[in-house]
Amino acid sequence: MIKGEISVSDSPIIEDEPVFSGMMEWDGEIVKTRIVLTKSVDALLGTALLRGMEVGLNYSTSEVVLKKEE
């Protein structure tokens, strides 16, 4: 575990939050990722995971669609 300065979308820059290394399934593959433990009530997805993806949002249905760019 390390601690560092992290910028998240739902709060100002936070410091000294625990950062862990982990593995997760993303788009059918197992990828290495950093996991930041925060006081946020929501789980936040780092935008680096969205590289090479097309993101569609439907506000009426609250649906999010992710698709690999062609």
N, C-alpha and C positions, 0 to 999 in steps of 0.2 A: 504494500500500500504506500502511495505517495500522497503528498498534499500539494496543492498548487492553486493558481489563480484561474478561474473559469468564468467565461461569459455565457449566460443562458438567457433565453428569450423572455422568461417571466420574472426576471429580477435584475438588479444591477450586477456588476462584476462581483463575484463571491470569492473569498479567499479562505484558505486552510480547510477546504472540504476534502474528505477522503476520496481518493481516486484509485480504482482497482483495475486490473487487467482481467479481461474475460473473453469468452467465446460466445457467439450467438449465431443463429441461423438467419440469413438474410438473402432473399431472392433465391432460395434453394441451395445456398452454399453456407458453409461454416466459416465465419470471419472473426478475426481478432478485433477486439474493441476495448475502449476505455469505459469504465462505469463510474459515474460520479454520484456519490451519495449526497443528496441535498435535502432541504426541508420542504421542497415543493410537493404539493399534493398530486401533481400531474407527472406522468412519465414523459420525458422529452427525448425526441429523436435528433441526434446530431445531423446537421445538414451534409456532412461529408458522406454519409451513407446514401444520399440522394444523387451523387455524381453519376452521370450516365443514365439517369432515370427521367421519365416524363411524369409529372405530377398533375393529376386532375382533381379539382375540388368542386363538389356540388353542394352549395350552401343550403339548398332547400331540403336535401335528404341527409345532410351531414356525412356524405360519402367521400372517401378519398381513394383515388385509383392511382396505382403506381405501375408504370410500364417501362421496360428497357427501351432506350432510344434506338432507333433503327439507323 
